[in-house]
């Protein structure tokens, strides 16, 4: 049986592996590590890269514990007690607007009363949606899901569509991916089953993103493309600060603010009532920011 210490140790190893692969792919940037401790218990390792192709990226590991804040226990529907939470969280903002933003999180949570679960997911936010890339991204996620259960991909794909949704804009954050939470043991799945799936999701991340980075890092782009990138980054900020539960959990548990907000891009813009020209690549991207698109067969 995997205990919380073994799971946290795995997440640290995963962080190391992903950072090595991203440094190699960037070719210039190196991760700067910032170790931190949480006053109420635990700590983590925040790693930030500002490189040639990755303008700002964060690969964070944390393992925190202590008394469950009342606000969190109410939000999760749990009784008060001691909690433990560990995971790896990643957001990469590329320099080129032709390379997508990506986010991944894999995490484990438990209470001292024996309650536990895994959560996580990967989602992609292209500045310009390329159907071939969307198909590839979802096919790779489906392969991992299908190795564990036939229901995983359709269930977790819909969960991502519903979760990564800007309700105030009526648009998805990007092309989704998979999202899952509260995966615990039942008649069908043991703790080892759930952990095996989470590990495979985590280990898919780097090769999946490196493929897309290499494919588009040399694509030509203009200042107009950069302006659009800044506007799309604005949507990313809006989601993370208004809707993202992980951001809220981190802040509500007195987590480290710099680490929690590492997901924010370095440069961003908002323009009043910006409407792209009809028929433009920008307009075509907006038309595809919808839930329930079958990206594999698009």
Secondary structure, 3 states (H helix, E strand, C coil): CCCHHHHHHHHHHHHHHHHHHHHHHHCCCCCEEEEEECCCCEEEEEEEECCCCEEEEEEEEEEEEEECCHHHHHHHCCCCCEEEEEEEEEEEEECCCCCCEEEEEEEEEEECCCCEEEEEEEEEECCCCCHHHHHHHHHHHHHHHHCCCHHHHHHHHHHHHHHCEECCCCEECCCCEEEEEEECCCCCCCHHHHHHHHHHHHHHHHHHHHHHHHHHCCCCCCHHHHHHHHHHHHHHHHHHHHCCHHHHHHHHCCCCHHHHHHHCCCCCCCCCCCCCCCCCHHHHHHHCCCCCCCHHHC
